[in-house]
Amino acid sequence: MSRDQDKAGVLSIAVVGHTNTGKTSLLRTLARDAGFGEVADAPATTRQVEGIALAVGGQPAIELYDTPGLEQASEVYELLQEGTGGRHDGPDRIQNFLRQHSVGPMEQEARVLSQVLESEAVVYVIDAREPVLEKYQDELAVLAMTARPVLPVLNFVALDQARPDEWTKALARVGLHTVAAFDTVVFEPEAETRLWNSLAGLVSRHQGIINGLIKDRSRDTRWRHQAARQRSAEFLVDAAAARQRVRRDDEDARAAGLADLKHRIGEGERACLRDLVELFRFTADDWEKGVVPELTGEGAVDLADPEKLRQLGVSSGKYAGSGAAAGAVFDLSTGGLSLGAGTLVGTLAGAGVAGIGNFRNELGDRLTGYQSLAPEPALVCLLFVRQQRLLAHLFSRGHGAVHPFRMDESLARQVEKTALPRTLKQARVNPKWSAFNNPSRASRSRGRGEAVKRLADELARAPEHSA
């Protein structure tokens, strides 16, 4: 623990708000833990106080406490106004309320206020889609009596129904001029940083802890994004370079080989998805329940079907010349050789000289009665765009989100506008790069590591498309 942390101690924060405003979702996102608590549309999902700790430099530094929803704030406010003694001593009034109502109809409100008094600051979560009603004003009046600094957080601000200006003005009228806008579903690292900086202004003695957390989170985000692009690039190189060698005159063997190639690519995409979901600390159920259903189950394998590609609006014609495999091997969409020898020479030049030796192997196979099955360029480009979409979604998905993620109809339009990256063209003529063909050989293959790094860099530069 640093000297600043040792002096300041651990910062404790009570997360408070009306029922169903997204308190648990906020904690999930701040803690990067999709498994914390329970999130549902039903009211009063959280019944007990639950805590979670955030670390700075490997040491617990901030404790966040999820509290039940305030459902009877108006009644509590009226009870606190009874009598005239100690009218300016809010904390004493709160303590008196706790002594009288720790059990009974006000038990839930008592739990909330008890946690607030035990904490050093309050984060008051507001559903920014809601109008400013009297019940919310009563909640703020009750919290003001606790003598704890309160940071209002406007949730769901990314939605069209949000009323951030209306809420900001209403909060200013009761003396709350520091307000943070933070959507727990659509995650923005910059908004999270602003939230923590706003809180630091209210609890200045914990400035060192909060600054340390901001730096840790920034480093973690950079590392996580880099690792995710690396994993996606590894899968895409494996898929583009995948091969299955079969006899040309054996239809059964060719059908079996094609099925095996589809299976390897589909399983590879699912394995990549599982790794990415785990990397971003979403729960295992997030993808099993259909967060990205088209990347799981049989759907991923079916995308190697030319008819499925046509249904998606993905044509293979524009990819002619995308690597030697476009004319030298059996393409999934054409069912066989589709280009002549003259075209093939240009194809090799476009793919780079690294493909020439592999082309000789392919041509040698053909002369001896064999052929290599390979994913066609349209499919490789489709997989590339799908990884772009998946990464963009994971980078911006808050851990409080529960809605499923779908690849919509704009996917096909994006594929049609996307050029197959040069690195994937090169991968198509370098089957030694693919772990789907031979894992141990691929790990030793010269050029694979550089190809994966280049493709990861391309994914970093690619425009983000959320779905």
C-alpha positions as CSV (number, residue, x, y, z in Angstrom):
1,M,0.0,0.0,0.0
2,S,1.3,3.5,-0.9
3,R,1.9,6.2,1.7
4,D,-1.1,8.1,0.4
5,Q,-3.3,5.1,0.7
6,D,-2.0,4.3,4.2
7,K,-2.8,7.9,5.3
8,A,-6.2,8.2,3.6
9,G,-7.4,4.7,4.3
10,V,-10.1,2.9,2.3
11,L,-12.8,5.0,0.7
12,S,-16.3,3.6,1.4
13,I,-19.2,4.6,-0.9
14,A,-22.9,3.9,-0.5
15,V,-24.7,3.5,-3.9
16,V,-28.2,4.7,-3.3
17,G,-31.3,5.4,-5.4
18,H,-34.9,4.7,-6.2
19,T,-35.9,1.1,-7.2
20,N,-34.7,0.1,-10.6
21,T,-32.5,3.0,-11.4
22,G,-29.5,0.8,-12.2
23,K,-27.6,0.8,-8.9
24,T,-26.4,-2.8,-9.2
25,S,-25.7,-2.3,-12.9
26,L,-23.5,0.7,-11.9
27,L,-21.5,-1.4,-9.5
28,R,-21.1,-4.2,-12.1
29,T,-19.6,-1.8,-14.6
30,L,-17.4,0.0,-12.1
31,A,-16.1,-3.3,-10.8
32,R,-15.9,-5.0,-14.2
33,D,-17.9,-7.8,-12.8
34,A,-21.0,-8.9,-14.7
35,G,-21.7,-11.5,-12.0
36,F,-22.2,-9.1,-9.1
37,G,-25.7,-8.9,-7.6
38,E,-28.8,-9.4,-9.5
39,V,-30.1,-7.3,-12.4
40,A,-33.8,-7.5,-13.5
41,D,-36.6,-5.3,-14.7
42,A,-38.7,-6.3,-11.6
43,P,-38.7,-3.7,-8.8
44,A,-36.8,-4.2,-5.5
45,T,-34.4,-6.8,-6.9
46,T,-31.8,-5.9,-4.3
47,R,-33.1,-6.5,-0.8
48,Q,-29.9,-6.6,1.2
49,V,-26.7,-4.4,1.3
50,E,-23.9,-6.0,-0.7
51,G,-20.4,-4.8,-1.0
52,I,-17.6,-5.0,-3.5
53,A,-14.0,-3.7,-3.3
54,L,-11.9,-2.1,-5.9
55,A,-8.1,-2.4,-5.7
56,V,-5.4,0.1,-6.5
57,G,-1.9,-1.3,-6.9
58,G,-3.1,-4.7,-5.7
59,Q,-4.5,-3.4,-2.4
60,P,-8.2,-2.8,-1.5
61,A,-8.8,0.9,-1.9
62,I,-12.5,1.6,-2.5
63,E,-15.5,-0.2,-1.1
64,L,-18.8,0.2,-2.9
65,Y,-22.0,-0.8,-1.2
66,D,-25.1,-1.7,-3.2
67,T,-28.3,-0.8,-1.3
68,P,-32.0,-1.7,-1.6
69,G,-34.2,0.8,-3.5
70,L,-35.7,3.7,-1.6
71,E,-39.4,3.1,-2.0
72,Q,-40.9,5.1,0.8
73,A,-38.7,8.2,0.9
74,S,-41.7,10.5,1.3
75,E,-42.9,8.7,4.4
76,V,-39.3,8.7,5.8
77,Y,-39.0,12.5,5.2
78,E,-42.2,13.2,7.0
79,L,-41.1,11.1,10.0
80,L,-37.8,13.0,10.1
81,Q,-39.6,16.3,10.2
82,E,-41.7,15.4,13.2
83,G,-40.8,17.4,16.4
84,T,-38.8,20.5,16.7
85,G,-35.8,19.4,18.8
86,G,-32.5,19.3,17.0
87,R,-34.0,20.5,13.8
88,H,-30.6,21.3,12.3
89,D,-28.9,18.0,13.3
90,G,-29.8,15.7,10.5
91,P,-27.5,12.8,11.5
92,D,-29.1,12.7,15.0
93,R,-32.6,12.6,13.4
94,I,-31.4,9.8,11.1
95,Q,-30.1,7.8,14.1
96,N,-33.3,8.3,15.9
97,F,-35.2,7.0,12.9
98,L,-33.0,3.9,12.8
99,R,-33.6,3.1,16.4
100,Q,-37.3,3.2,15.8
101,H,-37.6,1.6,12.4
102,S,-34.8,-1.0,12.0
103,V,-37.6,-3.6,11.8
104,G,-41.1,-3.2,10.3
105,P,-42.5,-1.4,7.3
106,M,-39.5,1.0,7.0
107,E,-36.9,-1.7,7.4
108,Q,-35.6,-1.4,3.9
109,E,-35.2,2.3,4.1
110,A,-33.4,1.9,7.5
111,R,-30.9,-0.5,5.9
112,V,-30.1,2.2,3.2
113,L,-29.7,5.0,5.7
114,S,-27.6,2.9,8.1
115,Q,-25.2,2.1,5.2
116,V,-25.0,5.8,4.3
117,L,-24.0,6.8,7.8
118,E,-21.3,4.1,7.8
119,S,-19.9,5.4,4.4
120,E,-17.9,8.5,3.6
121,A,-19.8,9.4,0.4
122,V,-23.0,8.7,-1.4
123,V,-23.5,8.0,-5.1
124,Y,-27.1,8.7,-5.9
125,V,-28.2,6.9,-9.1
126,I,-30.9,8.5,-11.2
127,D,-32.7,7.0,-14.2
128,A,-32.3,10.0,-16.5
129,R,-35.4,8.9,-18.5
130,E,-37.7,9.6,-15.5
131,P,-39.2,13.0,-14.9
132,V,-38.2,14.9,-11.8
133,L,-40.9,13.8,-9.4
134,E,-41.6,14.7,-5.8
135,K,-40.5,11.3,-4.5
136,Y,-37.0,11.8,-5.9
137,Q,-36.8,15.3,-4.3
138,D,-37.8,13.7,-1.0
139,E,-35.0,11.1,-1.4
140,L,-32.5,13.9,-1.9
141,A,-33.8,15.8,1.1
142,V,-33.4,12.7,3.3
143,L,-29.9,12.1,2.0
144,A,-29.0,15.7,2.8
145,M,-29.8,15.0,6.4
146,T,-27.1,12.3,6.6
147,A,-24.4,15.0,6.2
148,R,-22.5,12.9,3.7
149,P,-21.3,14.3,0.3
150,V,-23.7,13.2,-2.5
151,L,-22.7,12.7,-6.1
152,P,-25.8,12.3,-8.4
153,V,-25.1,10.0,-11.3
154,L,-27.4,10.2,-14.3
155,N,-27.9,6.7,-15.7
156,F,-29.2,5.6,-19.2
157,V,-28.1,9.0,-20.7
158,A,-27.3,7.2,-24.0
159,L,-31.1,6.6,-24.6
160,D,-33.2,9.1,-26.5
161,Q,-35.7,9.3,-23.7
162,A,-33.1,10.7,-21.3
163,R,-33.7,14.1,-19.7
164,P,-30.1,15.1,-18.5
165,D,-30.7,18.9,-18.7
166,E,-34.0,18.7,-16.7
167,W,-32.2,16.7,-14.0
168,T,-29.2,18.9,-13.9
169,K,-31.3,22.0,-13.3
170,A,-33.4,20.3,-10.7
171,L,-30.3,19.1,-8.8
172,A,-28.7,22.5,-8.9
173,R,-31.8,23.9,-7.2
174,V,-31.1,21.7,-4.1
175,G,-27.4,22.6,-4.1
176,L,-26.0,19.6,-6.0
177,H,-23.9,21.3,-8.7
178,T,-21.5,18.4,-9.3
179,V,-23.3,15.8,-11.4
180,A,-21.9,12.8,-13.4
181,A,-23.4,11.3,-16.5
182,F,-22.5,7.6,-16.7
183,D,-24.4,5.0,-18.7
184,T,-24.1,1.5,-17.2
185,V,-25.2,-0.1,-20.5
186,V,-23.2,1.9,-23.1
187,F,-19.7,2.1,-21.5
188,E,-17.4,5.0,-22.1
189,P,-14.0,5.0,-20.3
190,E,-13.9,8.9,-20.5
191,A,-17.3,9.1,-18.7
192,E,-16.0,6.7,-15.9
193,T,-12.9,8.9,-15.5
194,R,-15.2,12.0,-15.1
195,L,-17.3,10.2,-12.5
196,W,-14.2,9.4,-10.4
197,N,-12.8,12.9,-10.8
198,S,-16.2,14.3,-9.7
199,L,-16.2,12.1,-6.6
200,A,-12.6,13.1,-5.8
201,G,-13.8,16.7,-5.7
202,L,-16.2,15.8,-2.9
203,V,-13.8,13.6,-0.8
204,S,-10.5,15.4,-1.4
205,R,-8.6,13.4,1.2
206,H,-9.0,10.4,-1.0
207,Q,-7.7,12.1,-4.1
208,G,-4.6,9.9,-4.1
209,I,-6.6,6.7,-4.1
210,I,-8.9,7.9,-6.8
211,N,-6.1,9.1,-9.0
212,G,-4.4,5.7,-8.6
213,L,-7.6,3.9,-9.6
214,I,-8.0,6.1,-12.7
215,K,-4.4,5.2,-13.8
216,D,-4.9,1.5,-13.1
217,R,-8.1,1.5,-15.1
218,S,-6.5,3.3,-18.0
219,R,-3.6,0.8,-18.1
220,D,-6.0,-2.1,-17.8
221,T,-8.2,-0.9,-20.6
222,R,-5.3,-0.5,-23.0
223,W,-4.0,-4.0,-22.1
224,R,-7.4,-5.6,-22.5
225,H,-8.1,-4.0,-25.8
226,Q,-4.7,-5.0,-27.1
227,A,-5.1,-8.6,-25.9
228,A,-8.5,-8.8,-27.5
229,R,-7.3,-7.6,-30.9
230,Q,-4.4,-10.1,-30.7
231,R,-6.8,-12.9,-30.0
232,S,-9.1,-11.9,-32.9
233,A,-6.2,-11.6,-35.2
234,E,-5.0,-15.1,-34.3
235,F,-8.4,-16.6,-35.1
236,L,-8.6,-14.7,-38.4
237,V,-5.1,-15.8,-39.6
238,D,-6.0,-19.4,-38.6
239,A,-9.3,-19.2,-40.5
240,A,-7.8,-17.5,-43.7
241,A,-5.0,-20.0,-43.9
242,A,-7.1,-23.1,-43.1
243,R,-6.8,-26.0,-45.6
244,Q,-8.2,-29.5,-46.1
245,R,-6.4,-31.8,-48.6
246,V,-8.6,-34.4,-50.3
247,R,-8.6,-36.5,-53.5
248,R,-10.3,-34.8,-56.4
249,D,-12.0,-37.9,-57.7
250,D,-13.6,-38.9,-54.4
251,E,-16.8,-37.0,-53.8
252,D,-17.4,-38.5,-50.4
253,A,-13.9,-37.6,-49.2
254,R,-14.4,-34.1,-50.6
255,A,-17.7,-33.7,-48.8
256,A,-16.3,-35.0,-45.6
257,G,-13.2,-32.7,-45.9
258,L,-15.4,-29.7,-46.6
259,A,-17.5,-30.5,-43.5
260,D,-14.4,-30.8,-41.4
261,L,-13.0,-27.5,-42.7
262,K,-16.3,-25.7,-41.9
263,H,-16.3,-27.3,-38.4
264,R,-12.7,-26.2,-37.6
265,I,-13.5,-22.6,-38.6
266,G,-16.7,-22.6,-36.7
267,E,-15.2,-24.1,-33.6
268,G,-12.3,-21.6,-33.9
269,E,-14.7,-18.7,-34.0
270,R,-16.6,-20.0,-30.9
271,A,-13.3,-20.5,-29.0
272,C,-12.3,-17.0,-29.9
273,L,-15.6,-15.7,-28.6
274,R,-15.3,-17.6,-25.3
275,D,-11.8,-16.2,-24.8
276,L,-12.9,-12.6,-25.5
277,V,-16.0,-12.9,-23.2
278,E,-13.7,-14.1,-20.4
279,L,-11.1,-11.5,-21.1
280,F,-13.7,-8.7,-20.5
281,R,-15.0,-10.5,-17.4
282,F,-18.5,-11.0,-18.6
283,T,-20.3,-14.1,-17.2
284,A,-20.2,-17.4,-19.2
285,D,-23.9,-17.1,-19.7
286,D,-23.5,-13.9,-21.6
287,W,-22.7,-15.7,-24.8
288,E,-24.5,-18.9,-24.1
289,K,-27.8,-17.0,-23.7
290,G,-27.4,-15.3,-27.0
291,V,-25.3,-12.1,-26.5
292,V,-23.9,-12.9,-29.9
293,P,-25.9,-15.9,-31.0
294,E,-24.8,-15.8,-34.6
295,L,-21.2,-16.5,-33.4
296,T,-22.3,-19.6,-31.5
297,G,-24.0,-22.8,-32.3
298,E,-24.4,-23.9,-35.9
299,G,-24.8,-20.4,-37.3
300,A,-21.1,-19.8,-37.5
301,V,-20.6,-23.0,-39.5
302,D,-23.4,-22.3,-41.8
303,L,-21.8,-19.1,-42.9
304,A,-19.4,-21.2,-44.9
305,D,-22.4,-22.1,-47.1
306,P,-22.4,-20.1,-50.3
307,E,-26.2,-19.8,-50.2
308,K,-26.0,-18.4,-46.7
309,L,-23.5,-15.8,-47.9
310,R,-25.8,-14.8,-50.8
311,Q,-28.6,-14.4,-48.3
312,L,-26.4,-12.0,-46.4
313,G,-25.8,-10.1,-49.6
314,V,-22.1,-11.1,-49.7
315,S,-20.8,-11.7,-53.2
316,S,-17.6,-13.5,-54.0
317,G,-17.0,-11.8,-57.3
318,K,-15.4,-8.7,-55.9
319,Y,-12.8,-10.9,-54.2
320,A,-11.4,-12.4,-57.4
321,G,-7.6,-12.2,-57.0
322,S,-7.6,-12.1,-53.2
323,G,-4.7,-14.5,-52.7
324,A,-3.5,-17.5,-54.8
325,A,-6.2,-19.7,-53.2
326,A,-8.9,-17.8,-55.2
327,G,-7.8,-19.7,-58.3
328,A,-5.6,-22.5,-57.2
329,V,-7.8,-24.3,-54.7
330,F,-11.4,-25.4,-54.2
331,D,-13.4,-22.3,-53.0
332,L,-16.5,-22.9,-51.0
333,S,-18.6,-20.6,-53.1
334,T,-17.6,-21.7,-56.6
335,G,-17.3,-25.4,-56.0
336,G,-14.0,-25.7,-57.9
337,L,-11.4,-23.8,-60.0
338,S,-12.7,-20.6,-61.3
339,L,-9.8,-18.6,-62.7
340,G,-7.4,-19.3,-65.5
341,A,-3.6,-19.5,-65.4
342,G,-3.2,-16.0,-66.6
343,T,-5.3,-14.6,-63.8
344,L,-3.5,-16.7,-61.3
345,V,-0.2,-15.0,-62.1
346,G,-1.7,-11.6,-61.1
347,T,-3.2,-13.1,-58.0
348,L,0.2,-14.3,-56.8
349,A,1.7,-10.8,-57.3
350,G,-1.1,-9.3,-55.3
351,A,-0.7,-11.8,-52.4
352,G,3.1,-11.4,-52.2
353,V,5.9,-13.7,-53.1
354,A,5.4,-15.7,-49.9
355,G,2.6,-17.5,-51.6
356,I,4.5,-18.8,-54.5
357,G,6.0,-21.8,-52.8
358,N,2.6,-22.7,-51.4
359,F,1.0,-22.3,-54.8
360,R,3.5,-24.9,-56.2
361,N,2.4,-27.3,-53.5
362,E,-1.3,-26.7,-54.4
363,L,-0.5,-27.1,-58.1
364,G,1.5,-30.3,-57.4
365,D,-1.4,-31.7,-55.5
366,R,-3.7,-31.0,-58.4
367,L,-1.3,-32.8,-60.8
368,T,-1.2,-35.8,-58.6
369,G,-5.0,-36.0,-58.1
370,Y,-5.5,-34.0,-55.0
371,Q,-6.9,-30.6,-54.2
372,S,-7.0,-28.3,-51.2
373,L,-10.2,-27.0,-49.8
374,A,-10.1,-23.4,-48.4
375,P,-12.5,-20.8,-47.2
376,E,-13.3,-18.4,-49.9
377,P,-12.3,-14.7,-49.6
378,A,-15.9,-13.5,-49.1
379,L,-16.1,-15.7,-46.0
380,V,-12.8,-14.5,-44.7
381,C,-13.9,-10.9,-45.1
382,L,-17.2,-11.7,-43.4
383,L,-15.3,-13.2,-40.4
384,F,-13.1,-10.1,-40.3
385,V,-16.0,-7.8,-40.2
386,R,-17.7,-9.9,-37.5
387,Q,-14.7,-9.7,-35.3
388,Q,-14.6,-5.9,-35.8
389,R,-18.2,-5.8,-34.7
390,L,-17.7,-8.1,-31.7
391,L,-14.7,-6.1,-30.5
392,A,-16.5,-2.8,-30.9
393,H,-19.4,-4.2,-28.8
394,L,-17.2,-5.6,-26.1
395,F,-15.2,-2.4,-25.8
396,S,-18.5,-0.4,-25.3
397,R,-20.6,-2.9,-23.4
398,G,-21.2,-2.0,-19.8
399,H,-21.3,-4.9,-17.3
400,G,-24.8,-3.9,-16.3
401,A,-26.1,-4.6,-19.8
402,V,-28.5,-7.5,-20.1
403,H,-29.8,-7.0,-23.7
404,P,-28.7,-9.5,-26.3
405,F,-26.2,-8.4,-29.0
406,R,-27.2,-9.2,-32.6
407,M,-25.4,-8.9,-35.9
408,D,-28.1,-6.9,-37.8
409,E,-28.7,-6.5,-41.6
410,S,-26.1,-3.8,-41.8
411,L,-23.4,-6.5,-41.5
412,A,-23.7,-7.4,-45.2
413,R,-23.4,-3.8,-46.3
414,Q,-20.3,-3.4,-44.2
415,V,-18.8,-6.5,-45.7
416,E,-19.5,-5.2,-49.2
417,K,-17.7,-2.0,-48.4
418,T,-14.7,-3.7,-46.7
419,A,-11.6,-4.7,-48.6
420,L,-10.0,-7.9,-47.5
421,P,-6.9,-6.9,-45.5
422,R,-3.6,-7.6,-47.2
423,T,-2.5,-9.6,-44.2
424,L,-5.4,-12.0,-44.7
425,K,-4.7,-12.2,-48.4
426,Q,-1.2,-13.4,-47.5
427,A,-2.6,-15.8,-44.9
428,R,-4.7,-17.5,-47.6
429,V,-1.5,-18.5,-49.4
430,N,0.4,-19.5,-46.3
431,P,-1.4,-22.6,-44.8
432,K,1.6,-23.1,-42.5
433,W,0.4,-20.1,-40.5
434,S,-2.9,-21.8,-39.5
435,A,-3.2,-23.6,-36.1
436,F,-6.3,-25.2,-37.6
437,N,-4.0,-27.2,-39.9
438,N,-1.2,-28.1,-37.5
439,P,-1.0,-26.3,-34.1
440,S,2.7,-27.1,-33.4
441,R,3.8,-26.3,-36.9
442,A,2.0,-23.0,-36.9
443,S,3.6,-21.8,-33.7
444,R,7.0,-22.3,-35.3
445,S,6.1,-20.9,-38.7
446,R,8.1,-18.0,-39.8
447,G,5.9,-15.0,-40.5
448,R,2.8,-16.0,-38.5
449,G,3.7,-13.8,-35.5
450,E,4.3,-10.8,-37.7
451,A,1.1,-11.4,-39.6
452,V,-1.0,-11.6,-36.4
453,K,0.6,-8.4,-35.1
454,R,-0.1,-6.5,-38.4
455,L,-3.7,-7.7,-38.4
456,A,-4.2,-6.7,-34.7
457,D,-2.9,-3.2,-35.7
458,E,-5.4,-3.2,-38.6
459,L,-8.2,-4.0,-36.2
460,A,-7.1,-1.1,-34.0
461,R,-7.3,1.3,-36.9
462,A,-10.5,-0.1,-38.3
463,P,-13.6,2.0,-37.8
464,E,-15.9,0.8,-35.0
465,H,-19.3,-0.4,-35.9
466,S,-21.6,-1.2,-33.1
467,A,-24.6,-3.5,-33.7
